[in-house]
Structure formats: structure tokens, C-alpha cells
Amino acid sequence: MALRVIEIVTPREDKEDVAKSLEERQSDEGYVFWGSPLDDGESLSFRVVLDVRETEDVLDKMENLFAWTDKYRIVVYPAEATLPRLDPLTKEEEAEKNGDQAGEEEDNGNGNGRISREELYADVLDTTLLSRHYTMLVLFSSLVGIIGLMRGNVAIIIGAMVLAPLLGPNVGLALATTLGDRKLTWESIKTLAVGVVLCFALSAGAGLLLGLPDPSEELMSRSVTEFSDIILAMVSGAAGIITVTLGVPTSLVGVMVALSLLPPLIACGLFLGASMFPEAGGAGLLFAANVICLNLAGVVTFLVQGIRPLSWYEKERAKKATLQAAIIWTVLLAALVGLMLLQTR
């Protein structure tokens, strides 16, 4: 069972409100909390140890409680263990005894084991911001991928996938769509565009300078788009989003998701640089289809995982943004499927 510690720093005059809010669901959720004064003499620090599944519910309650003031700070960090133990088995047994009512309460909370919305946002934002480290990762992974595809070495290609620089912006775009966050949307698009341009330019330059006198089988396999590739992109996108919401490091998710992103883009650049235009078009079509499928699957998976904004206004805005994005991704996917059908004929 993953544990989290929530530290809430509030003014002394809000002590009773915070304690009351935490006590209301303490017996139901099974968490423990305590408060202590800070050195400044004006603030209190409450610490809550709880199951990761209950984190989002507590955070939402605290944010609603302090929405009218900026004199507070909430920090979330992981906990390896606690004694006495917070036993999830005991909680499940009590829920079974209470019957349907307990089941309904569980459904209202974050009962699927994922991390909280705020933790997820922070994790995704770290990999979405455009930075020098991101551009270096794009260049390095592109070089590794170019070598792997030109030599037909699967192990080297997987090495490029582990770096997975294009994963962060795509996950960020899917999350921004689900939350209706415009700032995160444009940041994700900007970072993704820079990564795509750098990777494509480097690959095209390598194809122009070195040529492709004897293309490897791994390289040629990326010049054709099949319907199974769309299924692969959908499945890998959904699996990647699920593991991200569980707090798994993106490097572990990258191999599966990057399978549908980095190699086709590198192949497109190599083919174009070597003046193999039909193959370049096929690889470009595969890359475009995979980006669309990954984002469409990502948005759907975030919704299934229960990722929603907190306020009603943000929920309405997010609902509109999600619907618009889903329509756009679906139309683009239908257009690409139409091109694939034309190619087969």
C-alpha cells in the first residue's frame, strides 16, 4: 500500500476548522493526523498520514476550506511506512460488513489506487516544460535511434525509447485537455513541436549526409502504416497513461509508448534526407497516426481514471475542451484511416 504525508500549514486562527474537517472522515478513511506549532508563533502545521487513494479527497477538502485566503500551504510527499500500520485489509472487511453504503462511499473517493490530481499535475508538468535538458534528451535519443535504425539493431532502438523525450508533452497535452488547462495545453504543444522539429531535422540531416544504400529491415518496417499500428498506439497510450496515474516513473513507461513515436519520426527524416519520398510519406503517416491515437487514448483513460478539475467552473470548461479535442482527434484519425485505405487500393 502506497502512503502519502500531507502537511498543511495554516494560521493559528484556522486551527479549529482544519481539525474539524480532518476529524469528520478520519474514522471512515483510517488515516491519522496531528498538529504542532511552528517557530514563527503564528502558524500551525498539521500532518496527515494516509493511503494514496485518499489523498485527492483530503486535498480537495482542504483547498475548498482555504479557497478564500492565500495564507496556507499544502505539501504532499511519499512515506515508506508507518507504525502502527494502516491496514487496508481491515478497512475492506469493515466496508463489506457495512454493505452497499460503504461501496458508494468508496466510489465517491479515489478508490482506483492512482495518485492525486495535484501529484499527477506536478509530475506531468516536470516533463512538459521546455528546457535545455529536454532538448538534450531529444538530440541524444534521436542520435541513438538513428544509429539503431540504420544498423537494424533492436537493442539500440530500445535504448532510444527508454529516454522517451516525446512522452512528456503528449501526456501533458492529454492531461491539459482533460482538465481544460489552456496554459498547459500551449506549453505541451510548444514542447512537443520543438522536440519533433529537432528530431526530424537531425534525422533528415543524417539521411542526407550518409544516405541509405541498404536500408535495414527495422527501418523499412516503419515506412508502412497498418491497422494493427493504430491498435498498438491506442493500447500503448492507454497503458502509459494508467501507469503515469499510478506514479510509475516515465522512463519505465517510455519503452511501450515511445514504440509508437520516436522510431517512425526518425525513419521519416532518414527517408526524406535520402530522397526516398514514398517511404518518408509512409513513416510520416505512421507517426501522425500514432500521435493522434496516443492523445485520444490518453484523454479517454484520464476520464476513466476519474481525473477532473475541482471547481464547477473548471469542470464545465474542461468538459467543453475535452469534447472539442475528442472531435478533432477523431476527425484526424478518420482522415488518416481514409488515406491508409487509399494506399492499400
C-alpha positions in Angstrom: 0.0 0.0 0.0 1.5 3.4 -1.1 1.4 6.0 1.6 1.4 9.8 1.5 2.1 12.5 4.1 0.1 15.7 3.6 1.5 18.7 5.5 -0.9 21.6 6.0 0.5 25.0 7.2 -2.3 27.3 8.3 -2.7 30.4 10.6 -3.5 29.7 14.2 -7.0 31.1 13.9 -7.9 28.4 11.4 -6.9 25.5 13.8 -10.4 24.5 14.7 -11.7 24.5 11.1 -8.8 22.3 9.9 -9.0 19.9 12.8 -12.8 19.5 12.4 -12.5 18.9 8.7 -9.9 16.2 9.2 -11.8 14.6 12.1 -15.0 14.3 10.0 -13.7 11.5 7.9 -10.8 10.2 10.0 -12.8 7.1 11.2 -14.0 6.4 7.6 -10.7 6.7 5.8 -8.5 5.3 8.6 -5.8 8.0 8.4 -4.0 9.6 11.3 -3.2 13.3 11.8 -1.6 15.6 14.4 -0.8 19.3 14.7 2.2 21.2 16.0 3.1 25.0 16.3 5.7 26.5 14.0 8.6 28.7 15.1 7.0 31.9 13.9 4.3 31.6 16.6 1.6 32.5 14.1 1.2 29.3 12.1 0.4 25.6 12.8 1.5 22.5 10.9 -0.9 19.6 10.5 0.5 16.3 9.2 -1.8 13.6 7.8 -0.6 10.0 7.0 -2.9 8.2 4.7 -3.4 5.8 1.8 -2.6 7.3 -1.6 -6.1 6.5 -2.7 -7.5 9.0 -0.1 -5.1 11.8 -0.9 -7.1 13.6 -3.6 -10.2 13.7 -1.4 -8.4 15.3 1.5 -6.6 17.8 -0.7 -9.9 18.8 -2.3 -11.5 19.4 1.1 -8.5 21.5 2.3 -8.5 23.5 -0.9 -12.2 24.2 -0.6 -11.7 25.2 3.0 -8.9 27.7 2.2 -10.2 28.9 -1.2 -10.8 32.4 0.3 -7.2 33.0 1.6 -3.6 32.7 0.5 -2.2 32.2 4.0 -1.8 28.5 3.8 0.4 25.9 2.1 -0.2 22.2 1.4 2.7 19.9 0.7 2.4 16.2 -0.3 5.3 13.8 -0.1 5.6 10.0 -0.1 6.0 7.9 3.1 7.8 4.5 3.0 6.0 3.1 6.1 4.2 4.0 9.3 3.8 2.3 12.7 1.2 1.3 13.8 0.2 0.2 10.3 -2.6 1.5 8.3 -4.2 -1.9 7.4 -6.2 -1.8 4.2 -7.5 -5.4 4.8 -9.2 -4.3 8.0 -10.8 -1.4 6.1 -12.1 -3.7 3.3 -13.6 -6.1 5.9 -15.4 -3.2 7.6 -16.6 -2.0 4.2 -18.0 -5.5 3.4 -19.9 -5.5 6.7 -21.5 -2.1 6.0 -22.7 -3.3 2.6 -23.7 -1.1 -0.3 -23.4 2.2 1.7 -19.6 1.6 2.1 -19.3 0.8 -1.5 -21.0 4.0 -2.5 -18.6 6.0 -0.3 -15.6 4.2 -1.9 -16.9 5.1 -5.4 -17.1 8.8 -4.4 -13.4 8.8 -3.5 -10.2 7.9 -5.3 -10.6 4.2 -5.0 -8.6 3.0 -8.0 -5.2 3.4 -6.4 -4.0 6.3 -8.5 -2.1 9.3 -7.2 -3.9 12.6 -6.6 -4.7 15.1 -9.3 -2.2 17.6 -7.9 0.6 15.0 -7.7 -0.2 13.9 -11.3 -0.1 17.5 -12.5 3.2 18.2 -10.9 4.8 15.0 -12.3 3.5 15.8 -15.8 4.5 19.4 -15.7 8.1 18.4 -14.9 8.3 16.5 -18.2 6.3 19.0 -20.3 8.2 22.3 -19.7 10.6 23.2 -22.5 14.2 23.3 -21.1 17.8 22.7 -22.0 17.6 19.2 -20.6 14.6 18.3 -22.7 16.4 19.4 -25.9 19.5 17.5 -25.0 17.3 14.4 -24.4 15.7 14.8 -27.8 19.1 15.1 -29.5 20.6 12.2 -27.7 17.7 9.9 -28.1 17.5 10.9 -31.8 21.1 10.0 -32.4 20.7 6.7 -30.6 17.6 6.0 -32.6 19.3 6.9 -35.9 22.2 4.5 -35.3 19.8 1.8 -34.2 17.5 2.1 -37.2 20.4 2.3 -39.7 22.1 -0.7 -38.2 18.9 -2.6 -37.7 19.8 -3.2 -34.0 16.7 -3.6 -31.8 18.6 -3.2 -28.6 19.9 0.2 -29.6 16.4 1.3 -30.7 15.0 0.3 -27.3 17.8 2.4 -25.7 16.4 5.4 -27.5 12.9 4.5 -26.4 14.0 4.5 -22.7 14.9 8.2 -22.9 11.3 8.8 -24.2 11.6 12.6 -24.6 8.3 12.9 -26.6 6.3 11.1 -24.0 6.0 14.0 -21.5 4.5 16.6 -23.9 1.9 14.1 -25.2 0.9 13.1 -21.7 0.8 16.8 -20.8 -1.4 17.6 -23.8 -3.9 14.8 -22.9 -4.0 15.9 -19.2 -4.4 19.6 -20.2 -7.3 18.6 -22.5 -9.0 16.6 -19.6 -8.6 19.5 -17.2 -9.3 22.3 -19.6 -5.9 23.9 -18.8 -5.0 26.3 -21.6 -1.6 27.2 -20.2 -0.6 23.5 -20.0 -2.0 22.9 -23.5 0.1 25.5 -25.2 3.2 24.5 -23.2 2.7 20.9 -24.2 2.2 21.8 -27.9 5.3 24.1 -27.9 7.5 21.5 -26.2 6.2 18.7 -28.5 6.8 20.9 -31.6 10.3 21.7 -30.6 11.1 18.0 -30.0 9.6 16.9 -33.3 11.4 19.6 -35.3 14.8 18.8 -33.6 14.4 15.0 -34.1 13.2 15.3 -37.7 15.9 17.8 -38.7 18.7 15.7 -37.2 17.3 12.5 -38.9 16.9 14.3 -42.2 20.5 15.6 -42.0 21.8 12.1 -41.3 19.9 10.7 -44.2 21.2 13.5 -46.5 24.9 13.0 -45.4 25.0 9.2 -45.1 22.3 8.1 -47.5 20.5 4.7 -47.2 22.2 2.4 -49.7 21.0 -0.7 -47.8 18.0 0.2 -45.5 17.7 -2.2 -42.6 14.5 -4.3 -42.0 13.8 -2.3 -38.9 13.9 0.9 -40.9 11.8 -0.3 -43.7 9.1 -1.7 -41.3 8.5 2.0 -40.2 7.6 3.0 -43.8 4.3 1.2 -43.9 1.2 2.0 -41.8 -1.1 -0.9 -40.9 -4.3 -1.0 -38.9 -2.5 -3.0 -36.2 -0.3 0.0 -35.7 -3.3 2.1 -34.7 -4.4 -0.6 -32.2 -0.8 -0.6 -30.8 -0.8 3.1 -30.4 -4.2 3.1 -28.7 -3.2 0.3 -26.3 0.2 1.7 -25.5 -1.2 5.1 -24.9 -3.8 3.8 -22.5 -1.3 1.6 -20.7 1.1 4.5 -20.5 -1.5 6.9 -19.0 -2.6 4.3 -16.4 1.0 3.8 -15.2 1.6 7.5 -15.1 -1.5 8.0 -12.9 -0.1 5.2 -10.6 3.1 7.3 -10.1 5.4 5.0 -12.1 8.5 6.8 -13.4 8.1 7.9 -17.1 11.3 6.1 -18.0 9.6 2.8 -17.3 6.6 3.8 -19.3 8.7 5.2 -22.2 9.6 1.9 -23.9 6.0 1.0 -24.7 4.8 4.5 -25.6 7.9 5.6 -27.5 7.5 2.4 -29.6 4.9 4.4 -31.5 6.6 7.8 -31.5 10.3 8.1 -31.9 11.2 5.4 -34.5 8.7 6.5 -37.1 9.7 10.1 -36.8 13.4 9.2 -37.2 12.6 6.9 -40.1 10.6 9.7 -41.8 13.6 12.1 -41.5 16.1 9.5 -42.7 14.0 8.6 -45.8 13.4 12.2 -46.7 17.1 13.0 -46.4 17.9 10.1 -48.6 15.3 11.2 -51.2 13.1 8.1 -50.6 9.9 10.1 -50.7 7.3 7.3 -50.7 8.9 5.7 -47.7 9.2 9.1 -46.0 5.5 9.7 -46.5 4.6 6.3 -45.1 6.7 6.8 -42.0 5.3 10.3 -41.5 1.8 8.9 -41.8 2.6 6.3 -39.2 4.0 9.0 -36.8 0.9 11.2 -37.3 -1.5 8.3 -36.7 0.4 7.3 -33.5 0.4 10.8 -32.1 -3.4 11.1 -32.7 -4.1 7.7 -31.2 -1.9 8.2 -28.2 -3.6 11.5 -27.3 -7.1 10.2 -28.0 -6.5 7.1 -25.8 -4.8 9.4 -23.2 -7.9 11.7 -22.8 -10.2 8.7 -22.6 -8.0 7.0 -20.0 -7.7 10.1 -17.8 -11.5 10.4 -17.8 -11.9 6.7 -16.9 -9.4 7.2 -14.1 -11.5 10.0 -12.7 -9.2 12.9 -13.4 -11.5 16.0 -13.0 -10.9 19.7 -12.1 -12.0 20.8 -8.6 -14.4 23.7 -9.1 -17.6 23.6 -11.1 -16.5 26.4 -13.4 -13.3 24.5 -14.3 -15.4 21.3 -14.8 -17.6 23.0 -17.3 -14.7 24.4 -19.2 -12.9 21.1 -19.1 -16.0 19.3 -20.4 -16.1 21.6 -23.5 -12.4 21.3 -24.1 -12.5 17.5 -23.8 -15.4 17.3 -26.2 -13.7 19.6 -28.8 -10.4 17.8 -28.6 -12.1 14.4 -28.9 -13.9 15.5 -32.0 -10.7 16.9 -33.5 -8.6 13.8 -32.8 -11.4 11.6 -34.1 -11.7 13.5 -37.4 -8.0 13.5 -37.9 -7.9 9.7 -37.2 -10.7 9.1 -39.7 -8.8 11.2 -42.3 -5.7 9.1 -41.8 -7.6 5.9 -41.9 -9.0 7.1 -45.2 -5.5 7.7 -46.6 -4.5 4.3 -45.5 -7.4 2.7 -47.4 -6.4 4.7 -50.5 -2.9 3.5 -50.2 -4.0 -0.2 -50.0 -6.0 0.3 -53.2 
